[in-house]
Amino acid sequence: MEKFVLHIVRNLCVASDAIEAVKARSQKPIALSLAHSSGVEMTRFCDAFRR
C-alpha cells in the first residue's frame, strides 16, 4: 500500500510546478482481523521529486 501512495504523491508533484507539497492517505478496510482498517498517510514536499 505504501508503494501505491508514493506513486500517487509522485505523480501529483510532477504534474505542476505550482504544487509545493502533497498529502495522500489510503485505507484498506478489514485488512487485519483485530483492527478496523490498516492505512498509510504520506506527506512529501515536491522538491524531493523535481530535478
mmCIF entry with sequence, helices, sheets and N, C-alpha, C, O atoms, coordinates in Angstrom:
data_MODEL
# 
_entry.id   MODEL 
# 
_entity.id                         1 
_entity.type                       polymer 
_entity.pdbx_number_of_molecules   1 
# 
_entity_poly.entity_id                      1 
_entity_poly.type                           'polypeptide(L)' 
_entity_poly.nstd_linkage                   no 
_entity_poly.nstd_monomer                   no 
_entity_poly.pdbx_seq_one_letter_code       MEKFVLHIVRNLCVASDAIEAVKARSQKPIALSLAHSSGVEMTRFCDAFRR 
_entity_poly.pdbx_seq_one_letter_code_can   MEKFVLHIVRNLCVASDAIEAVKARSQKPIALSLAHSSGVEMTRFCDAFRR 
_entity_poly.pdbx_strand_id                 A 
# 
loop_
_entity_poly_seq.entity_id 
_entity_poly_seq.num 
_entity_poly_seq.mon_id 
_entity_poly_seq.hetero 
1 1  MET n 
1 2  GLU n 
1 3  LYS n 
1 4  PHE n 
1 5  VAL n 
1 6  LEU n 
1 7  HIS n 
1 8  ILE n 
1 9  VAL n 
1 10 ARG n 
1 11 ASN n 
1 12 LEU n 
1 13 CYS n 
1 14 VAL n 
1 15 ALA n 
1 16 SER n 
1 17 ASP n 
1 18 ALA n 
1 19 ILE n 
1 20 GLU n 
1 21 ALA n 
1 22 VAL n 
1 23 LYS n 
1 24 ALA n 
1 25 ARG n 
1 26 SER n 
1 27 GLN n 
1 28 LYS n 
1 29 PRO n 
1 30 ILE n 
1 31 ALA n 
1 32 LEU n 
1 33 SER n 
1 34 LEU n 
1 35 ALA n 
1 36 HIS n 
1 37 SER n 
1 38 SER n 
1 39 GLY n 
1 40 VAL n 
1 41 GLU n 
1 42 MET n 
1 43 THR n 
1 44 ARG n 
1 45 PHE n 
1 46 CYS n 
1 47 ASP n 
1 48 ALA n 
1 49 PHE n 
1 50 ARG n 
1 51 ARG n 
# 
_struct_asym.id          A 
_struct_asym.entity_id   1 
# 
loop_
_struct_conf.conf_type_id 
_struct_conf.id 
_struct_conf.pdbx_PDB_helix_id 
_struct_conf.beg_label_comp_id 
_struct_conf.beg_label_asym_id 
_struct_conf.beg_label_seq_id 
_struct_conf.pdbx_beg_PDB_ins_code 
_struct_conf.end_label_comp_id 
_struct_conf.end_label_asym_id 
_struct_conf.end_label_seq_id 
_struct_conf.pdbx_end_PDB_ins_code 
_struct_conf.beg_auth_comp_id 
_struct_conf.beg_auth_asym_id 
_struct_conf.beg_auth_seq_id 
_struct_conf.end_auth_comp_id 
_struct_conf.end_auth_asym_id 
_struct_conf.end_auth_seq_id 
_struct_conf.pdbx_PDB_helix_class 
_struct_conf.details 
_struct_conf.pdbx_PDB_helix_length 
HELX_P HELX_P1 AA1 GLU A 2  ? ALA A 15 ? GLU A 2  ALA A 15 1 ? 14 
HELX_P HELX_P2 AA2 CYS A 46 ? ALA A 48 ? CYS A 46 ALA A 48 5 ? 3  
# 
_struct_conf_type.id          HELX_P 
_struct_conf_type.criteria    ? 
_struct_conf_type.reference   ? 
# 
_struct_sheet.id               AA1 
_struct_sheet.type             ? 
_struct_sheet.number_strands   2 
_struct_sheet.details          ? 
# 
_struct_sheet_order.sheet_id     AA1 
_struct_sheet_order.range_id_1   1 
_struct_sheet_order.range_id_2   2 
_struct_sheet_order.offset       ? 
_struct_sheet_order.sense        anti-parallel 
# 
loop_
_struct_sheet_range.sheet_id 
_struct_sheet_range.id 
_struct_sheet_range.beg_label_comp_id 
_struct_sheet_range.beg_label_asym_id 
_struct_sheet_range.beg_label_seq_id 
_struct_sheet_range.pdbx_beg_PDB_ins_code 
_struct_sheet_range.end_label_comp_id 
_struct_sheet_range.end_label_asym_id 
_struct_sheet_range.end_label_seq_id 
_struct_sheet_range.pdbx_end_PDB_ins_code 
_struct_sheet_range.beg_auth_comp_id 
_struct_sheet_range.beg_auth_asym_id 
_struct_sheet_range.beg_auth_seq_id 
_struct_sheet_range.end_auth_comp_id 
_struct_sheet_range.end_auth_asym_id 
_struct_sheet_range.end_auth_seq_id 
AA1 1 ALA A 21 ? PRO A 29 ? ALA A 21 PRO A 29 
AA1 2 SER A 37 ? PHE A 45 ? SER A 37 PHE A 45 
# 
loop_
_atom_site.group_PDB 
_atom_site.id 
_atom_site.type_symbol 
_atom_site.label_atom_id 
_atom_site.label_alt_id 
_atom_site.label_comp_id 
_atom_site.label_asym_id 
_atom_site.label_entity_id 
_atom_site.label_seq_id 
_atom_site.pdbx_PDB_ins_code 
_atom_site.Cartn_x 
_atom_site.Cartn_y 
_atom_site.Cartn_z 
_atom_site.occupancy 
_atom_site.B_iso_or_equiv 
_atom_site.pdbx_formal_charge 
_atom_site.auth_seq_id 
_atom_site.auth_comp_id 
_atom_site.auth_asym_id 
_atom_site.auth_atom_id 
_atom_site.pdbx_PDB_model_num 
ATOM 1   N N  . MET A 1 1  ? 0.817   -1.177 0.000   1.00 0.00 ? 1  MET A N  1 
ATOM 2   C CA . MET A 1 1  ? 0.000   0.000  0.000   1.00 0.00 ? 1  MET A CA 1 
ATOM 3   C C  . MET A 1 1  ? 0.877   1.263  0.000   1.00 0.00 ? 1  MET A C  1 
ATOM 4   O O  . MET A 1 1  ? 0.488   2.290  -0.556  1.00 0.00 ? 1  MET A O  1 
ATOM 5   N N  . GLU A 1 2  ? 2.045   1.184  0.618   1.00 0.00 ? 2  GLU A N  1 
ATOM 6   C CA . GLU A 1 2  ? 2.945   2.341  0.635   1.00 0.00 ? 2  GLU A CA 1 
ATOM 7   C C  . GLU A 1 2  ? 3.422   2.707  -0.773  1.00 0.00 ? 2  GLU A C  1 
ATOM 8   O O  . GLU A 1 2  ? 3.533   3.887  -1.105  1.00 0.00 ? 2  GLU A O  1 
ATOM 9   N N  . LYS A 1 3  ? 3.700   1.702  -1.593  1.00 0.00 ? 3  LYS A N  1 
ATOM 10  C CA . LYS A 1 3  ? 4.126   1.979  -2.973  1.00 0.00 ? 3  LYS A CA 1 
ATOM 11  C C  . LYS A 1 3  ? 3.030   2.692  -3.755  1.00 0.00 ? 3  LYS A C  1 
ATOM 12  O O  . LYS A 1 3  ? 3.308   3.591  -4.547  1.00 0.00 ? 3  LYS A O  1 
ATOM 13  N N  . PHE A 1 4  ? 1.786   2.287  -3.528  1.00 0.00 ? 4  PHE A N  1 
ATOM 14  C CA . PHE A 1 4  ? 0.653   2.914  -4.204  1.00 0.00 ? 4  PHE A CA 1 
ATOM 15  C C  . PHE A 1 4  ? 0.545   4.387  -3.821  1.00 0.00 ? 4  PHE A C  1 
ATOM 16  O O  . PHE A 1 4  ? 0.395   5.246  -4.691  1.00 0.00 ? 4  PHE A O  1 
ATOM 17  N N  . VAL A 1 5  ? 0.620   4.684  -2.521  1.00 0.00 ? 5  VAL A N  1 
ATOM 18  C CA . VAL A 1 5  ? 0.510   6.065  -2.059  1.00 0.00 ? 5  VAL A CA 1 
ATOM 19  C C  . VAL A 1 5  ? 1.690   6.895  -2.567  1.00 0.00 ? 5  VAL A C  1 
ATOM 20  O O  . VAL A 1 5  ? 1.501   8.035  -2.991  1.00 0.00 ? 5  VAL A O  1 
ATOM 21  N N  . LEU A 1 6  ? 2.891   6.346  -2.530  1.00 0.00 ? 6  LEU A N  1 
ATOM 22  C CA . LEU A 1 6  ? 4.053   7.066  -3.049  1.00 0.00 ? 6  LEU A CA 1 
ATOM 23  C C  . LEU A 1 6  ? 3.894   7.364  -4.535  1.00 0.00 ? 6  LEU A C  1 
ATOM 24  O O  . LEU A 1 6  ? 4.265   8.445  -4.992  1.00 0.00 ? 6  LEU A O  1 
ATOM 25  N N  . HIS A 1 7  ? 3.348   6.420  -5.290  1.00 0.00 ? 7  HIS A N  1 
ATOM 26  C CA . HIS A 1 7  ? 3.107   6.614  -6.723  1.00 0.00 ? 7  HIS A CA 1 
ATOM 27  C C  . HIS A 1 7  ? 2.147   7.788  -6.955  1.00 0.00 ? 7  HIS A C  1 
ATOM 28  O O  . HIS A 1 7  ? 2.380   8.617  -7.835  1.00 0.00 ? 7  HIS A O  1 
ATOM 29  N N  . ILE A 1 8  ? 1.089   7.856  -6.181  1.00 0.00 ? 8  ILE A N  1 
ATOM 30  C CA . ILE A 1 8  ? 0.119   8.949  -6.284  1.00 0.00 ? 8  ILE A CA 1 
ATOM 31  C C  . ILE A 1 8  ? 0.781   10.281 -5.950  1.00 0.00 ? 8  ILE A C  1 
ATOM 32  O O  . ILE A 1 8  ? 0.617   11.260 -6.677  1.00 0.00 ? 8  ILE A O  1 
ATOM 33  N N  . VAL A 1 9  ? 1.528   10.317 -4.851  1.00 0.00 ? 9  VAL A N  1 
ATOM 34  C CA . VAL A 1 9  ? 2.196   11.545 -4.422  1.00 0.00 ? 9  VAL A CA 1 
ATOM 35  C C  . VAL A 1 9  ? 3.179   12.026 -5.484  1.00 0.00 ? 9  VAL A C  1 
ATOM 36  O O  . VAL A 1 9  ? 3.201   13.209 -5.824  1.00 0.00 ? 9  VAL A O  1 
ATOM 37  N N  . ARG A 1 10 ? 3.984   11.118 -6.004  1.00 0.00 ? 10 ARG A N  1 
ATOM 38  C CA . ARG A 1 10 ? 4.983   11.485 -7.018  1.00 0.00 ? 10 ARG A CA 1 
ATOM 39  C C  . ARG A 1 10 ? 4.307   12.043 -8.274  1.00 0.00 ? 10 ARG A C  1 
ATOM 40  O O  . ARG A 1 10 ? 4.745   13.061 -8.812  1.00 0.00 ? 10 ARG A O  1 
ATOM 41  N N  . ASN A 1 11 ? 3.256   11.389 -8.737  1.00 0.00 ? 11 ASN A N  1 
ATOM 42  C CA . ASN A 1 11 ? 2.564   11.856 -9.944  1.00 0.00 ? 11 ASN A CA 1 
ATOM 43  C C  . ASN A 1 11 ? 1.956   13.238 -9.755  1.00 0.00 ? 11 ASN A C  1 
ATOM 44  O O  . ASN A 1 11 ? 1.999   14.064 -10.666 1.00 0.00 ? 11 ASN A O  1 
ATOM 45  N N  . LEU A 1 12 ? 1.400   13.492 -8.598  1.00 0.00 ? 12 LEU A N  1 
ATOM 46  C CA . LEU A 1 12 ? 0.831   14.812 -8.337  1.00 0.00 ? 12 LEU A CA 1 
ATOM 47  C C  . LEU A 1 12 ? 1.917   15.879 -8.263  1.00 0.00 ? 12 LEU A C  1 
ATOM 48  O O  . LEU A 1 12 ? 1.730   16.991 -8.757  1.00 0.00 ? 12 LEU A O  1 
ATOM 49  N N  . CYS A 1 13 ? 3.040   15.549 -7.655  1.00 0.00 ? 13 CYS A N  1 
ATOM 50  C CA . CYS A 1 13 ? 4.128   16.522 -7.515  1.00 0.00 ? 13 CYS A CA 1 
ATOM 51  C C  . CYS A 1 13 ? 4.710   16.942 -8.866  1.00 0.00 ? 13 CYS A C  1 
ATOM 52  O O  . CYS A 1 13 ? 5.014   18.118 -9.070  1.00 0.00 ? 13 CYS A O  1 
ATOM 53  N N  . VAL A 1 14 ? 4.863   16.007 -9.772  1.00 0.00 ? 14 VAL A N  1 
ATOM 54  C CA . VAL A 1 14 ? 5.465   16.350 -11.059 1.00 0.00 ? 14 VAL A CA 1 
ATOM 55  C C  . VAL A 1 14 ? 4.444   16.913 -12.046 1.00 0.00 ? 14 VAL A C  1 
ATOM 56  O O  . VAL A 1 14 ? 4.815   17.370 -13.127 1.00 0.00 ? 14 VAL A O  1 
ATOM 57  N N  . ALA A 1 15 ? 3.169   16.883 -11.686 1.00 0.00 ? 15 ALA A N  1 
ATOM 58  C CA . ALA A 1 15 ? 2.120   17.360 -12.588 1.00 0.00 ? 15 ALA A CA 1 
ATOM 59  C C  . ALA A 1 15 ? 2.137   18.871 -12.751 1.00 0.00 ? 15 ALA A C  1 
ATOM 60  O O  . ALA A 1 15 ? 1.741   19.381 -13.799 1.00 0.00 ? 15 ALA A O  1 
ATOM 61  N N  . SER A 1 16 ? 2.590   19.600 -11.730 1.00 0.00 ? 16 SER A N  1 
ATOM 62  C CA . SER A 1 16 ? 2.550   21.060 -11.795 1.00 0.00 ? 16 SER A CA 1 
ATOM 63  C C  . SER A 1 16 ? 3.616   21.651 -10.891 1.00 0.00 ? 16 SER A C  1 
ATOM 64  O O  . SER A 1 16 ? 3.838   21.172 -9.779  1.00 0.00 ? 16 SER A O  1 
ATOM 65  N N  . ASP A 1 17 ? 4.273   22.693 -11.374 1.00 0.00 ? 17 ASP A N  1 
ATOM 66  C CA . ASP A 1 17 ? 5.256   23.400 -10.554 1.00 0.00 ? 17 ASP A CA 1 
ATOM 67  C C  . ASP A 1 17 ? 4.588   24.220 -9.457  1.00 0.00 ? 17 ASP A C  1 
ATOM 68  O O  . ASP A 1 17 ? 5.256   24.652 -8.518  1.00 0.00 ? 17 ASP A O  1 
ATOM 69  N N  . ALA A 1 18 ? 3.289   24.440 -9.562  1.00 0.00 ? 18 ALA A N  1 
ATOM 70  C CA . ALA A 1 18 ? 2.567   25.224 -8.563  1.00 0.00 ? 18 ALA A CA 1 
ATOM 71  C C  . ALA A 1 18 ? 2.314   24.430 -7.276  1.00 0.00 ? 18 ALA A C  1 
ATOM 72  O O  . ALA A 1 18 ? 2.008   25.016 -6.238  1.00 0.00 ? 18 ALA A O  1 
ATOM 73  N N  . ILE A 1 19 ? 2.440   23.114 -7.341  1.00 0.00 ? 19 ILE A N  1 
ATOM 74  C CA . ILE A 1 19 ? 2.206   22.269 -6.165  1.00 0.00 ? 19 ILE A CA 1 
ATOM 75  C C  . ILE A 1 19 ? 3.495   22.190 -5.362  1.00 0.00 ? 19 ILE A C  1 
ATOM 76  O O  . ILE A 1 19 ? 4.536   21.788 -5.881  1.00 0.00 ? 19 ILE A O  1 
ATOM 77  N N  . GLU A 1 20 ? 3.421   22.576 -4.092  1.00 0.00 ? 20 GLU A N  1 
ATOM 78  C CA . GLU A 1 20 ? 4.609   22.564 -3.230  1.00 0.00 ? 20 GLU A CA 1 
ATOM 79  C C  . GLU A 1 20 ? 4.723   21.287 -2.408  1.00 0.00 ? 20 GLU A C  1 
ATOM 80  O O  . GLU A 1 20 ? 5.826   20.798 -2.164  1.00 0.00 ? 20 GLU A O  1 
ATOM 81  N N  . ALA A 1 21 ? 3.584   20.748 -1.981  1.00 0.00 ? 21 ALA A N  1 
ATOM 82  C CA . ALA A 1 21 ? 3.587   19.540 -1.152  1.00 0.00 ? 21 ALA A CA 1 
ATOM 83  C C  . ALA A 1 21 ? 2.287   18.782 -1.389  1.00 0.00 ? 21 ALA A C  1 
ATOM 84  O O  . ALA A 1 21 ? 1.279   19.350 -1.810  1.00 0.00 ? 21 ALA A O  1 
ATOM 85  N N  . VAL A 1 22 ? 2.340   17.475 -1.105  1.00 0.00 ? 22 VAL A N  1 
ATOM 86  C CA . VAL A 1 22 ? 1.167   16.619 -1.293  1.00 0.00 ? 22 VAL A CA 1 
ATOM 87  C C  . VAL A 1 22 ? 1.020   15.727 -0.066  1.00 0.00 ? 22 VAL A C  1 
ATOM 88  O O  . VAL A 1 22 ? 1.999   15.192 0.454   1.00 0.00 ? 22 VAL A O  1 
ATOM 89  N N  . LYS A 1 23 ? -0.216  15.579 0.384   1.00 0.00 ? 23 LYS A N  1 
ATOM 90  C CA . LYS A 1 23 ? -0.541  14.621 1.440   1.00 0.00 ? 23 LYS A CA 1 
ATOM 91  C C  . LYS A 1 23 ? -1.567  13.652 0.861   1.00 0.00 ? 23 LYS A C  1 
ATOM 92  O O  . LYS A 1 23 ? -2.594  14.069 0.325   1.00 0.00 ? 23 LYS A O  1 
ATOM 93  N N  . ALA A 1 24 ? -1.282  12.364 0.972   1.00 0.00 ? 24 ALA A N  1 
ATOM 94  C CA . ALA A 1 24 ? -2.199  11.346 0.461   1.00 0.00 ? 24 ALA A CA 1 
ATOM 95  C C  . ALA A 1 24 ? -2.408  10.288 1.541   1.00 0.00 ? 24 ALA A C  1 
ATOM 96  O O  . ALA A 1 24 ? -1.505  9.973  2.317   1.00 0.00 ? 24 ALA A O  1 
ATOM 97  N N  . ARG A 1 25 ? -3.614  9.757  1.564   1.00 0.00 ? 25 ARG A N  1 
ATOM 98  C CA . ARG A 1 25 ? -3.951  8.732  2.550   1.00 0.00 ? 25 ARG A CA 1 
ATOM 99  C C  . ARG A 1 25 ? -4.717  7.614  1.862   1.00 0.00 ? 25 ARG A C  1 
ATOM 100 O O  . ARG A 1 25 ? -5.568  7.856  1.006   1.00 0.00 ? 25 ARG A O  1 
ATOM 101 N N  . SER A 1 26 ? -4.398  6.387  2.253   1.00 0.00 ? 26 SER A N  1 
ATOM 102 C CA . SER A 1 26 ? -5.099  5.222  1.725   1.00 0.00 ? 26 SER A CA 1 
ATOM 103 C C  . SER A 1 26 ? -5.409  4.292  2.892   1.00 0.00 ? 26 SER A C  1 
ATOM 104 O O  . SER A 1 26 ? -4.558  4.051  3.748   1.00 0.00 ? 26 SER A O  1 
ATOM 105 N N  . GLN A 1 27 ? -6.626  3.778  2.920   1.00 0.00 ? 27 GLN A N  1 
ATOM 106 C CA . GLN A 1 27 ? -7.011  2.829  3.956   1.00 0.00 ? 27 GLN A CA 1 
ATOM 107 C C  . GLN A 1 27 ? -7.589  1.574  3.315   1.00 0.00 ? 27 GLN A C  1 
ATOM 108 O O  . GLN A 1 27 ? -8.289  1.625  2.304   1.00 0.00 ? 27 GLN A O  1 
ATOM 109 N N  . LYS A 1 28 ? -7.276  0.474  3.926   1.00 0.00 ? 28 LYS A N  1 
ATOM 110 C CA . LYS A 1 28 ? -7.776  -0.815 3.460   1.00 0.00 ? 28 LYS A CA 1 
ATOM 111 C C  . LYS A 1 28 ? -8.641  -1.395 4.576   1.00 0.00 ? 28 LYS A C  1 
ATOM 112 O O  . LYS A 1 28 ? -8.115  -1.932 5.551   1.00 0.00 ? 28 LYS A O  1 
ATOM 113 N N  . PRO A 1 29 ? -9.962  -1.292 4.438   1.00 0.00 ? 29 PRO A N  1 
ATOM 114 C CA . PRO A 1 29 ? -10.831 -1.779 5.497   1.00 0.00 ? 29 PRO A CA 1 
ATOM 115 C C  . PRO A 1 29 ? -10.726 -3.294 5.686   1.00 0.00 ? 29 PRO A C  1 
ATOM 116 O O  . PRO A 1 29 ? -10.583 -4.051 4.726   1.00 0.00 ? 29 PRO A O  1 
ATOM 117 N N  . ILE A 1 30 ? -10.799 -3.695 6.907   1.00 0.00 ? 30 ILE A N  1 
ATOM 118 C CA . ILE A 1 30 ? -10.806 -5.112 7.282   1.00 0.00 ? 30 ILE A CA 1 
ATOM 119 C C  . ILE A 1 30 ? -9.556  -5.853 6.782   1.00 0.00 ? 30 ILE A C  1 
ATOM 120 O O  . ILE A 1 30 ? -9.636  -7.029 6.427   1.00 0.00 ? 30 ILE A O  1 
ATOM 121 N N  . ALA A 1 31 ? -8.420  -5.179 6.754   1.00 0.00 ? 31 ALA A N  1 
ATOM 122 C CA . ALA A 1 31 ? -7.188  -5.829 6.327   1.00 0.00 ? 31 ALA A CA 1 
ATOM 123 C C  . ALA A 1 31 ? -6.607  -6.696 7.441   1.00 0.00 ? 31 ALA A C  1 
ATOM 124 O O  . ALA A 1 31 ? -5.971  -7.716 7.176   1.00 0.00 ? 31 ALA A O  1 
ATOM 125 N N  . LEU A 1 32 ? -6.825  -6.289 8.670   1.00 0.00 ? 32 LEU A N  1 
ATOM 126 C CA . LEU A 1 32 ? -6.335  -7.035 9.824   1.00 0.00 ? 32 LEU A CA 1 
ATOM 127 C C  . LEU A 1 32 ? -7.528  -7.485 10.659  1.00 0.00 ? 32 LEU A C  1 
ATOM 128 O O  . LEU A 1 32 ? -8.506  -6.749 10.795  1.00 0.00 ? 32 LEU A O  1 
ATOM 129 N N  . SER A 1 33 ? -7.454  -8.668 11.206  1.00 0.00 ? 33 SER A N  1 
ATOM 130 C CA . SER A 1 33 ? -8.614  -9.238 11.900  1.00 0.00 ? 33 SER A CA 1 
ATOM 131 C C  . SER A 1 33 ? -9.011  -8.457 13.151  1.00 0.00 ? 33 SER A C  1 
ATOM 132 O O  . SER A 1 33 ? -10.199 -8.407 13.470  1.00 0.00 ? 33 SER A O  1 
ATOM 133 N N  . LEU A 1 34 ? -8.091  -7.861 13.857  1.00 0.00 ? 34 LEU A N  1 
ATOM 134 C CA . LEU A 1 34 ? -8.409  -7.159 15.095  1.00 0.00 ? 34 LEU A CA 1 
ATOM 135 C C  . LEU A 1 34 ? -8.443  -5.644 14.943  1.00 0.00 ? 34 LEU A C  1 
ATOM 136 O O  . LEU A 1 34 ? -8.575  -4.936 15.941  1.00 0.00 ? 34 LEU A O  1 
ATOM 137 N N  . ALA A 1 35 ? -8.330  -5.137 13.741  1.00 0.00 ? 35 ALA A N  1 
ATOM 138 C CA . ALA A 1 35 ? -8.303  -3.688 13.515  1.00 0.00 ? 35 ALA A CA 1 
ATOM 139 C C  . ALA A 1 35 ? -9.448  -3.284 12.601  1.00 0.00 ? 35 ALA A C  1 
ATOM 140 O O  . ALA A 1 35 ? -9.920  -4.071 11.781  1.00 0.00 ? 35 ALA A O  1 
ATOM 141 N N  . HIS A 1 36 ? -9.878  -2.054 12.757  1.00 0.00 ? 36 HIS A N  1 
ATOM 142 C CA . HIS A 1 36 ? -10.926 -1.510 11.885  1.00 0.00 ? 36 HIS A CA 1 
ATOM 143 C C  . HIS A 1 36 ? -10.417 -1.411 10.446  1.00 0.00 ? 36 HIS A C  1 
ATOM 144 O O  . HIS A 1 36 ? -11.134 -1.734 9.499   1.00 0.00 ? 36 HIS A O  1 
ATOM 145 N N  . SER A 1 37 ? -9.177  -0.963 10.298  1.00 0.00 ? 37 SER A N  1 
ATOM 146 C CA . SER A 1 37 ? -8.555  -0.876 8.969   1.00 0.00 ? 37 SER A CA 1 
ATOM 147 C C  . SER A 1 37 ? -7.056  -0.697 9.139   1.00 0.00 ? 37 SER A C  1 
ATOM 148 O O  . SER A 1 37 ? -6.573  -0.369 10.222  1.00 0.00 ? 37 SER A O  1 
ATOM 149 N N  . SER A 1 38 ? -6.337  -0.915 8.065   1.00 0.00 ? 38 SER A N  1 
ATOM 150 C CA . SER A 1 38 ? -4.917  -0.558 8.038   1.00 0.00 ? 38 SER A CA 1 
ATOM 151 C C  . SER A 1 38 ? -4.781  0.554  7.023   1.00 0.00 ? 38 SER A C  1 
ATOM 152 O O  . SER A 1 38 ? -5.559  0.630  6.072   1.00 0.00 ? 38 SER A O  1 
ATOM 153 N N  . GLY A 1 39 ? -3.804  1.413  7.217   1.00 0.00 ? 39 GLY A N  1 
ATOM 154 C CA . GLY A 1 39 ? -3.697  2.534  6.298   1.00 0.00 ? 39 GLY A CA 1 
ATOM 155 C C  . GLY A 1 39 ? -2.322  3.159  6.291   1.00 0.00 ? 39 GLY A C  1 
ATOM 156 O O  . GLY A 1 39 ? -1.464  2.869  7.125   1.00 0.00 ? 39 GLY A O  1 
ATOM 157 N N  . VAL A 1 40 ? -2.151  4.029  5.315   1.00 0.00 ? 40 VAL A N  1 
ATOM 158 C CA . VAL A 1 40 ? -0.906  4.770  5.136   1.00 0.00 ? 40 VAL A CA 1 
ATOM 159 C C  . VAL A 1 40 ? -1.278  6.219  4.854   1.00 0.00 ? 40 VAL A C  1 
ATOM 160 O O  . VAL A 1 40 ? -2.176  6.497  4.059   1.00 0.00 ? 40 VAL A O  1 
ATOM 161 N N  . GLU A 1 41 ? -0.584  7.133  5.507   1.00 0.00 ? 41 GLU A N  1 
ATOM 162 C CA . GLU A 1 41 ? -0.710  8.549  5.187   1.00 0.00 ? 41 GLU A CA 1 
ATOM 163 C C  . GLU A 1 41 ? 0.690   9.068  4.952   1.00 0.00 ? 41 GLU A C  1 
ATOM 164 O O  . GLU A 1 41 ? 1.591   8.837  5.758   1.00 0.00 ? 41 GLU A O  1 
ATOM 165 N N  . MET A 1 42 ? 0.872   9.773  3.843   1.00 0.00 ? 42 MET A N  1 
ATOM 166 C CA . MET A 1 42 ? 2.191   10.231 3.449   1.00 0.00 ? 42 MET A CA 1 
ATOM 167 C C  . MET A 1 42 ? 2.127   11.697 3.042   1.00 0.00 ? 42 MET A C  1 
ATOM 168 O O  . MET A 1 42 ? 1.244   12.101 2.285   1.00 0.00 ? 42 MET A O  1 
ATOM 169 N N  . THR A 1 43 ? 3.061   12.486 3.546   1.00 0.00 ? 43 THR A N  1 
ATOM 170 C CA . THR A 1 43 ? 3.202   13.887 3.152   1.00 0.00 ? 43 THR A CA 1 
ATOM 171 C C  . THR A 1 43 ? 4.608   14.071 2.610   1.00 0.00 ? 43 THR A C  1 
ATOM 172 O O  . THR A 1 43 ? 5.586   13.707 3.262   1.00 0.00 ? 43 THR A O  1 
ATOM 173 N N  . ARG A 1 44 ? 4.705   14.633 1.426   1.00 0.00 ? 44 ARG A N  1 
ATOM 174 C CA . ARG A 1 44 ? 6.008   14.863 0.809   1.00 0.00 ? 44 ARG A CA 1 
ATOM 175 C C  . ARG A 1 44 ? 6.063   16.253 0.185   1.00 0.00 ? 44 ARG A C  1 
ATOM 176 O O  . ARG A 1 44 ? 5.089   16.715 -0.410  1.00 0.00 ? 44 ARG A O  1 
ATOM 177 N N  . PHE A 1 45 ? 7.204   16.911 0.324   1.00 0.00 ? 45 PHE A N  1 
ATOM 178 C CA . PHE A 1 45 ? 7.442   18.153 -0.413  1.00 0.00 ? 45 PHE A CA 1 
ATOM 179 C C  . PHE A 1 45 ? 7.873   17.761 -1.820  1.00 0.00 ? 45 PHE A C  1 
ATOM 180 O O  . PHE A 1 45 ? 8.644   16.820 -2.010  1.00 0.00 ? 45 PHE A O  1 
ATOM 181 N N  . CYS A 1 46 ? 7.370   18.489 -2.789  1.00 0.00 ? 46 CYS A N  1 
ATOM 182 C CA . CYS A 1 46 ? 7.597   18.113 -4.181  1.00 0.00 ? 46 CYS A CA 1 
ATOM 183 C C  . CYS A 1 46 ? 9.034   18.323 -4.644  1.00 0.00 ? 46 CYS A C  1 
ATOM 184 O O  . CYS A 1 46 ? 9.435   17.762 -5.664  1.00 0.00 ? 46 CYS A O  1 
ATOM 185 N N  . ASP A 1 47 ? 9.812   19.115 -3.922  1.00 0.00 ? 47 ASP A N  1 
ATOM 186 C CA . ASP A 1 47 ? 11.221  19.290 -4.289  1.00 0.00 ? 47 ASP A CA 1 
ATOM 187 C C  . ASP A 1 47 ? 11.973  17.959 -4.311  1.00 0.00 ? 47 ASP A C  1 
ATOM 188 O O  . ASP A 1 47 ? 12.966  17.819 -5.025  1.00 0.00 ? 47 ASP A O  1 
ATOM 189 N N  . ALA A 1 48 ? 11.511  16.999 -3.542  1.00 0.00 ? 48 ALA A N  1 
ATOM 190 C CA . ALA A 1 48 ? 12.157  15.679 -3.493  1.00 0.00 ? 48 ALA A CA 1 
ATOM 191 C C  . ALA A 1 48 ? 12.032  14.932 -4.823  1.00 0.00 ? 48 ALA A C  1 
ATOM 192 O O  . ALA A 1 48 ? 12.825  14.032 -5.097  1.00 0.00 ? 48 ALA A O  1 
ATOM 193 N N  . PHE A 1 49 ? 11.048  15.291 -5.649  1.00 0.00 ? 49 PHE A N  1 
ATOM 194 C CA . PHE A 1 49 ? 10.823  14.585 -6.909  1.00 0.00 ? 49 PHE A CA 1 
ATOM 195 C C  . PHE A 1 49 ? 11.229  15.401 -8.132  1.00 0.00 ? 49 PHE A C  1 
ATOM 196 O O  . PHE A 1 49 ? 11.210  14.892 -9.253  1.00 0.00 ? 49 PHE A O  1 
ATOM 197 N N  . ARG A 1 50 ? 11.592  16.652 -7.925  1.00 0.00 ? 50 ARG A N  1 
ATOM 198 C CA . ARG A 1 50 ? 11.968  17.513 -9.058  1.00 0.00 ? 50 ARG A CA 1 
ATOM 199 C C  . ARG A 1 50 ? 13.470  17.633 -9.123  1.00 0.00 ? 50 ARG A C  1 
ATOM 200 O O  . ARG A 1 50 ? 14.164  17.591 -8.107  1.00 0.00 ? 50 ARG A O  1 
ATOM 201 N N  . ARG A 1 51 ? 13.957  17.782 -10.332 1.00 0.00 ? 51 ARG A N  1 
ATOM 202 C CA . ARG A 1 51 ? 15.413  17.943 -10.536 1.00 0.00 ? 51 ARG A CA 1 
ATOM 203 C C  . ARG A 1 51 ? 15.721  19.300 -11.055 1.00 0.00 ? 51 ARG A C  1 
ATOM 204 O O  . ARG A 1 51 ? 16.887  19.622 -11.288 1.00 0.00 ? 51 ARG A O  1 
# 
